[in-house]
Amino acid sequence: MRPNNDLDSDDEIHLLDLLIVLARHKKMLIGMPIVTGTLALVVSLLMTPVFTSTAKIMPPQQQQSSGVAAMLGSLGGLAGAAGGIAGIKNPNDLYVGLLESRTIADSLIKRFKLKDRYETKTMDDTRKTLAGISSFENGKKDSLITISANDKDPQFAADLANAYVDELAKLNQIIALTEASQRRLFFEKQMKDAKEDLANAEVALRNTQEKTGMIQPEGQVQAIISSVAQLKGTIAAKEVQLTGMRTFATGQNPDLLRTQEELRGLQGQLGKLEKDQPSKDGDLMVPTGKIPQVGIEYVRSLRNVKYHETIFELLAKQFELAKIDEAKDSSTIQLLDKAVPAERKSKPKRALITLAGAFGGALLAVFLAFMIDAYGVSRQNPENSERWKELVAALTGPRKSAANI
């Protein structure tokens, strides 16, 4: 029996043995990379050139005008109702998501007739194709968004990249993305409802005047009604403010607690003014001993008009301030670099394709060299030689039998 170290020496593959195998097939090792590299170069030359055009935009910055915010707080009306509706932390990611949305994709497909251009059968296939030739990069350092479009026509690639900017600007006008925009929309809706209520109250007052005649209460009663209406309007405004603040503020929020305290004070003042005044279904009435019974309906109608006028005036002020704040906010998308037709192709990269083909051919040649050498060694072994003959017979035997039949 041979020692173990002799066995290890026999089983060990020496580096020179590997170099010898490679040297035996040096022609294949040199020729195959040349052939595969040449084929890869030919294929790259046959590939359609692709051009890339890029556009850079700066999305709106989410910041609120401190001066307008101070005016909103000093009015004490509905300033805080919509102040916390928005709160976008990362606007760049939001605008990249909009660029990747189906809404913009469908607009571009319709605008450029991409379904016919790409010869796709369904809208889903067209969207996938459009997504494959488009890319959006969110710059973390410079806060810029880069829009890239690829196409065999450099002019079309530039038009497509610029169209993304146009569609994003249109979508930005429809969707409220900034805090100021959302606050404006909030007050706009509230003012629209208040305007309708005021119109209905004015119609009711006119009907009352036509029915009962023109009855003017005494100056003192008129002052009470005006004060009560003013207080109720302010209280209603505070209630709307609290309703808006509860959508984003906790119960311990200082602004929320301060607004609740102001509301309780106003309600206390209203209670003093309403003292000893009869009411029906929550409506105020001037004491019947001072005003003829026929004037009660007029007083109620006049009170409702003043009440809705107060609400409308408060909302109108808040709406105008919100518009000023929105105008000062950087809510427009700024185009820094417009996409222009590329002068050089971006794909295919022929040098990389050729090198990849040559490298693949070299790996294949090395693999074949060792396989051929291993086959030759196996054929020289008598036992393996018999096995090879049996394998060949097994592979060719049925064919010969079939031929004999």
Solvent accessible surface area in square Angstrom, and as a share of the most:
residue,aa,sasa,rsa
1,M,240,1.07
2,R,135,0.49
3,P,76,0.48
4,N,114,0.59
5,N,104,0.54
6,D,56,0.29
7,L,76,0.38
8,D,89,0.46
9,S,75,0.48
10,D,87,0.45
11,D,113,0.58
12,E,122,0.55
13,I,128,0.65
14,H,100,0.45
15,L,116,0.58
16,L,105,0.52
17,D,70,0.36
18,L,67,0.33
19,L,90,0.45
20,I,82,0.42
21,V,15,0.09
22,L,45,0.22
23,A,55,0.43
24,R,154,0.56
25,H,33,0.15
26,K,118,0.50
27,K,170,0.72
28,M,44,0.20
29,L,37,0.19
30,I,112,0.57
31,G,26,0.25
32,M,45,0.20
33,P,22,0.14
34,I,109,0.55
35,V,84,0.49
36,T,33,0.19
37,G,5,0.04
38,T,70,0.41
39,L,107,0.53
40,A,15,0.11
41,L,69,0.35
42,V,67,0.38
43,V,81,0.47
44,S,0,0.00
45,L,101,0.50
46,L,143,0.71
47,M,86,0.38
48,T,83,0.48
49,P,49,0.31
50,V,37,0.21
51,F,38,0.16
52,T,42,0.24
53,S,2,0.01
54,T,63,0.36
55,A,0,0.00
56,K,72,0.31
57,I,0,0.00
58,M,55,0.25
59,P,2,0.01
60,P,2,0.01
61,Q,68,0.30
62,Q,56,0.25
63,Q,117,0.52
64,Q,65,0.29
65,S,24,0.15
66,S,93,0.60
67,G,41,0.40
68,V,1,0.01
69,A,35,0.27
70,A,67,0.52
71,M,89,0.40
72,L,6,0.03
73,G,48,0.46
74,S,92,0.60
75,L,87,0.43
76,G,24,0.23
77,G,6,0.06
78,L,2,0.01
79,A,14,0.11
80,G,21,0.20
81,A,0,0.00
82,A,0,0.00
83,G,24,0.23
84,G,23,0.22
85,I,76,0.38
86,A,15,0.12
87,G,62,0.60
88,I,48,0.25
89,K,196,0.83
90,N,71,0.36
91,P,24,0.15
92,N,13,0.07
93,D,69,0.36
94,L,60,0.30
95,Y,0,0.00
96,V,21,0.12
97,G,38,0.37
98,L,22,0.11
99,L,3,0.02
100,E,113,0.51
101,S,30,0.19
102,R,165,0.60
103,T,79,0.46
104,I,2,0.01
105,A,15,0.12
106,D,41,0.21
107,S,38,0.24
108,L,0,0.00
109,I,7,0.04
110,K,172,0.73
111,R,116,0.42
112,F,49,0.20
113,K,144,0.61
114,L,0,0.00
115,K,73,0.31
116,D,110,0.57
117,R,95,0.35
118,Y,47,0.18
119,E,151,0.68
120,T,28,0.16
121,K,180,0.76
122,T,68,0.39
123,M,66,0.29
124,D,85,0.44
125,D,61,0.32
126,T,0,0.00
127,R,56,0.21
128,K,146,0.62
129,T,46,0.27
130,L,3,0.01
131,A,70,0.55
132,G,64,0.61
133,I,34,0.17
134,S,13,0.08
135,S,60,0.39
136,F,40,0.17
137,E,117,0.52
138,N,30,0.15
139,G,18,0.17
140,K,152,0.64
141,K,208,0.88
142,D,80,0.41
143,S,48,0.31
144,L,29,0.14
145,I,0,0.00
146,T,24,0.14
147,I,0,0.00
148,S,17,0.11
149,A,0,0.00
150,N,26,0.13
151,D,15,0.08
152,K,132,0.56
153,D,57,0.30
154,P,37,0.23
155,Q,90,0.40
156,F,19,0.08
157,A,0,0.00
158,A,1,0.01
159,D,54,0.28
160,L,0,0.00
161,A,0,0.00
162,N,23,0.12
163,A,0,0.00
164,Y,7,0.02
165,V,12,0.07
166,D,61,0.32
167,E,18,0.08
168,L,0,0.00
169,A,36,0.28
170,K,113,0.48
171,L,19,0.09
172,N,22,0.11
173,Q,153,0.68
174,I,135,0.68
175,I,71,0.36
176,A,20,0.16
177,L,10,0.05
178,T,3,0.02
179,E,47,0.21
180,A,3,0.02
181,S,10,0.07
182,Q,44,0.20
183,R,1,0.00
184,R,54,0.20
185,L,75,0.37
186,F,42,0.17
187,F,0,0.00
188,E,70,0.31
189,K,130,0.55
190,Q,47,0.21
191,M,38,0.17
192,K,131,0.56
193,D,61,0.32
194,A,6,0.04
195,K,127,0.54
196,E,96,0.43
197,D,62,0.32
198,L,24,0.12
199,A,47,0.37
200,N,100,0.52
201,A,8,0.07
202,E,81,0.36
203,V,70,0.40
204,A,47,0.36
205,L,23,0.11
206,R,131,0.48
207,N,74,0.38
208,T,14,0.08
209,Q,58,0.26
210,E,131,0.59
211,K,154,0.65
212,T,30,0.17
213,G,31,0.30
214,M,125,0.56
215,I,35,0.18
216,Q,104,0.46
217,P,11,0.07
218,E,123,0.55
219,G,54,0.51
220,Q,130,0.58
221,V,8,0.05
222,Q,60,0.27
223,A,58,0.45
224,I,53,0.27
225,I,11,0.06
226,S,51,0.33
227,S,47,0.30
228,V,1,0.00
229,A,1,0.01
230,Q,96,0.43
231,L,23,0.12
232,K,64,0.27
233,G,0,0.00
234,T,35,0.20
235,I,13,0.07
236,A,17,0.13
237,A,3,0.02
238,K,10,0.04
239,E,80,0.36
240,V,46,0.27
241,Q,9,0.04
242,L,5,0.03
243,T,90,0.52
244,G,6,0.06
245,M,5,0.02
246,R,136,0.49
247,T,104,0.61
248,F,87,0.36
249,A,17,0.13
250,T,96,0.56
251,G,51,0.49
252,Q,149,0.66
253,N,42,0.22
254,P,101,0.63
255,D,71,0.37
256,L,5,0.03
257,L,82,0.41
258,R,118,0.43
259,T,0,0.00
260,Q,42,0.19
261,E,101,0.45
262,E,62,0.28
263,L,20,0.10
264,R,136,0.50
265,G,40,0.38
266,L,30,0.15
267,Q,80,0.35
268,G,37,0.35
269,Q,96,0.42
270,L,22,0.11
271,G,40,0.38
272,K,162,0.69
273,L,58,0.29
274,E,52,0.23
275,K,145,0.61
276,D,128,0.66
277,Q,34,0.15
278,P,62,0.39
279,S,71,0.46
280,K,120,0.51
281,D,137,0.71
282,G,59,0.57
283,D,54,0.28
284,L,17,0.08
285,M,27,0.12
286,V,11,0.06
287,P,47,0.30
288,T,74,0.43
289,G,80,0.77
290,K,135,0.57
291,I,7,0.03
292,P,82,0.52
293,Q,131,0.58
294,V,77,0.44
295,G,0,0.00
296,I,16,0.08
297,E,79,0.36
298,Y,5,0.02
299,V,6,0.04
300,R,60,0.22
301,S,12,0.08
302,L,23,0.11
303,R,14,0.05
304,N,58,0.30
305,V,10,0.06
306,K,60,0.25
307,Y,58,0.22
308,H,36,0.16
309,E,66,0.30
310,T,13,0.07
311,I,26,0.13
312,F,54,0.22
313,E,101,0.45
314,L,39,0.19
315,L,8,0.04
316,A,26,0.20
317,K,113,0.48
318,Q,2,0.01
319,F,24,0.10
320,E,88,0.40
321,L,23,0.12
322,A,0,0.00
323,K,86,0.37
324,I,77,0.39
325,D,0,0.00
326,E,32,0.15
327,A,86,0.67
328,K,132,0.56
329,D,11,0.06
330,S,35,0.23
331,S,27,0.18
332,T,96,0.56
333,I,27,0.14
334,Q,77,0.34
335,L,78,0.39
336,L,85,0.43
337,D,75,0.39
338,K,131,0.56
339,A,4,0.03
340,V,102,0.59
341,P,56,0.35
342,A,23,0.18
343,E,170,0.76
344,R,209,0.76
345,K,70,0.30
346,S,33,0.21
347,K,106,0.45
348,P,8,0.05
349,K,116,0.49
350,R,67,0.24
351,A,72,0.56
352,L,108,0.54
353,I,50,0.25
354,T,34,0.20
355,L,119,0.59
356,A,66,0.51
357,G,17,0.16
358,A,28,0.22
359,F,133,0.55
360,G,35,0.34
361,G,2,0.02
362,A,34,0.27
363,L,103,0.51
364,L,85,0.42
365,A,0,0.00
366,V,55,0.31
367,F,120,0.50
368,L,56,0.28
369,A,0,0.00
370,F,66,0.27
371,M,101,0.45
372,I,85,0.43
373,D,25,0.13
374,A,59,0.46
375,Y,101,0.38
376,G,29,0.28
377,V,91,0.52
378,S,25,0.16
379,R,91,0.33
380,Q,152,0.68
381,N,63,0.32
382,P,104,0.65
383,E,116,0.52
384,N,42,0.22
385,S,22,0.14
386,E,95,0.43
387,R,143,0.52
388,W,73,0.25
389,K,118,0.50
390,E,117,0.53
391,L,86,0.43
392,V,78,0.45
393,A,59,0.46
394,A,67,0.52
395,L,122,0.61
396,T,46,0.27
397,G,26,0.25
398,P,89,0.56
399,R,184,0.67
400,K,134,0.57
401,S,58,0.38
402,A,67,0.52
403,A,85,0.66
404,N,130,0.67
405,I,183,0.93
